[in-house]
Amino acid sequence: MSHPAYVIDELISAKSIAARIETLAREIHDRFKDTDKLVVVGLLRGSFVFIADLVRELDLPVEVDFLEASSYGDGMESSREVRILKDLRGEIGGRDVLVVEDIVDTGFTLSHVLHLLESRSPARIETIALLDKPTRREVDIKATWTGFEIPDEFVVGYGIDYAQRNRNLPYIGKVRFT
């Protein structure tokens, strides 16, 4: 399948992302400083770069697990049907949990995942999203922490893809179709 030609304009620099993650890590540390172990749950695939950088900044005992949920496929619009493609390997009952999302758009994915995880009775569950597009929200949900609020633009980089491309960019870029 061919994709239309596009260029990528830098929206958020790698340096800005790194600085924001340091601040967020301090806030997360303050919230969970009494935990015996924080289960950091990354939502694949878009969060993998963010979660790697975030956990390296956390001065807490952490366990990392992943859940893969999809509502996009290869498209640019949410299908609003959330499918769990990979579930957690570990148990979260009675544990402190931090869900790491790349971007909160319509809110369907994060809402679905939180309902699923809350049904497993964690002690505490909080959320962090690298990016937030509040103008696109269709579900009343907001992450506990947000890296950056962005306009309604299609973005790539820093783990976020367009049809499995551009995840390796060190910055967040806005896709502009030519």
C-alpha positions in Angstrom: 0.0 0.0 0.0 1.5 3.3 -1.0 1.1 6.4 1.2 0.9 10.0 0.0 4.1 12.1 0.0 4.7 14.2 3.1 7.2 16.3 4.9 7.7 16.5 8.6 8.1 19.8 10.4 9.6 19.8 13.9 6.9 20.6 16.5 8.7 19.6 19.8 12.5 19.3 20.0 14.3 16.4 21.5 15.8 18.8 24.1 12.3 20.0 25.1 11.1 16.5 25.5 14.1 15.5 27.7 13.6 18.5 29.9 9.9 17.9 30.3 10.5 14.2 31.2 12.8 15.3 34.0 10.1 17.5 35.5 7.4 14.8 35.1 9.7 12.2 36.7 10.1 14.4 39.8 6.3 14.8 40.0 5.7 11.0 39.6 8.4 10.3 42.3 6.6 12.6 44.7 3.3 10.9 44.1 4.7 7.3 44.4 7.6 7.9 46.8 6.1 5.4 49.4 5.7 2.6 46.9 7.5 -0.7 47.2 7.4 -1.1 43.5 5.7 0.9 40.7 4.4 -1.1 37.8 4.9 1.1 34.7 2.6 -0.1 32.0 3.5 1.1 28.5 0.9 1.2 25.8 2.5 -0.2 22.7 3.7 0.6 20.3 3.8 4.4 20.4 5.0 4.8 24.0 8.1 2.6 23.9 10.6 5.5 23.5 8.8 7.7 26.1 8.6 4.9 28.6 12.3 4.0 28.2 13.4 7.6 28.8 10.8 8.1 31.6 11.8 5.0 33.7 15.5 6.0 33.5 14.6 9.3 35.2 12.4 7.7 37.9 14.2 7.3 41.2 11.8 4.5 42.3 11.8 0.7 42.2 10.0 0.0 38.9 8.7 -3.0 37.0 7.9 -2.5 33.4 5.1 -4.3 31.5 3.4 -3.6 28.3 -0.1 -3.7 26.9 -0.9 -3.3 23.2 -4.2 -1.7 22.3 -5.2 -0.5 18.9 -7.8 1.8 17.5 -5.9 3.1 14.5 -4.4 0.3 12.3 -2.4 2.0 9.6 -4.8 5.0 9.3 -4.8 8.5 10.6 -8.2 8.4 12.3 -9.3 6.4 15.3 -11.7 3.6 14.5 -13.1 4.1 18.1 -13.0 0.3 18.4 -10.3 -0.6 20.9 -8.8 -4.0 20.6 -6.3 -5.5 23.1 -3.6 -7.1 21.0 -1.2 -7.9 23.8 -2.1 -8.1 27.5 0.1 -7.7 30.6 2.4 -10.5 31.6 2.4 -9.6 35.3 -0.3 -9.2 37.9 -1.3 -5.7 39.1 -3.8 -6.5 41.9 -2.9 -4.5 45.0 0.0 -2.8 43.1 0.8 0.8 42.3 0.4 1.3 38.5 1.4 4.1 36.1 0.0 3.8 32.6 2.2 5.4 30.0 0.5 6.6 26.8 2.0 8.3 23.8 -0.9 10.5 22.9 -4.5 11.0 24.1 -6.6 11.9 21.1 -10.3 10.9 21.2 -9.7 9.2 24.6 -11.2 5.9 23.6 -8.0 3.8 24.0 -7.0 5.3 27.4 -10.5 5.0 28.7 -10.8 1.3 27.6 -7.4 0.4 29.0 -8.1 2.1 32.4 -11.4 0.2 32.7 -9.6 -3.0 32.0 -6.8 -2.4 34.4 -9.1 -1.0 37.2 -11.0 -4.3 37.0 -7.8 -6.0 38.2 -7.9 -4.1 41.5 -4.6 -2.1 41.5 -3.8 -0.2 44.8 -3.4 3.0 42.8 -3.5 3.8 39.1 -2.3 7.0 37.5 -1.7 7.9 33.9 0.8 9.9 31.9 0.6 10.9 28.3 3.5 12.5 26.3 1.0 14.3 24.1 -2.6 15.5 24.6 -5.0 16.7 21.9 -7.9 18.0 23.9 -9.8 19.4 20.9 -10.2 15.8 19.6 -11.6 14.4 22.9 -14.8 12.3 22.6 -14.5 10.6 26.0 -14.3 12.5 29.3 -10.8 11.5 30.3 -7.6 13.3 31.1 -4.2 11.9 32.0 -2.8 12.6 35.5 0.3 14.1 33.9 0.8 15.4 30.3 4.0 16.2 28.6 2.7 18.6 26.0 -0.7 19.8 24.8 -0.7 20.0 21.0 -3.1 21.2 18.4 -5.1 18.9 16.2 -2.2 17.9 14.0 -1.1 14.5 12.8 2.3 13.9 14.5 5.1 11.4 14.3 8.5 10.7 15.9 9.7 9.8 19.4 8.0 6.4 19.0 4.9 7.6 17.3 4.4 6.4 13.7 2.5 7.0 10.5 2.0 3.5 8.9 4.9 2.1 10.9 7.3 4.9 9.8 9.1 7.7 11.6 9.1 6.2 15.1 12.9 6.7 15.2 12.8 10.5 14.9 14.3 12.0 18.1 11.6 14.8 18.1 7.9 15.2 17.6 7.1 16.3 14.1 4.0 17.5 12.4 3.1 15.7 9.2 2.4 17.9 6.2 1.1 16.1 3.1 2.5 17.5 -0.2 
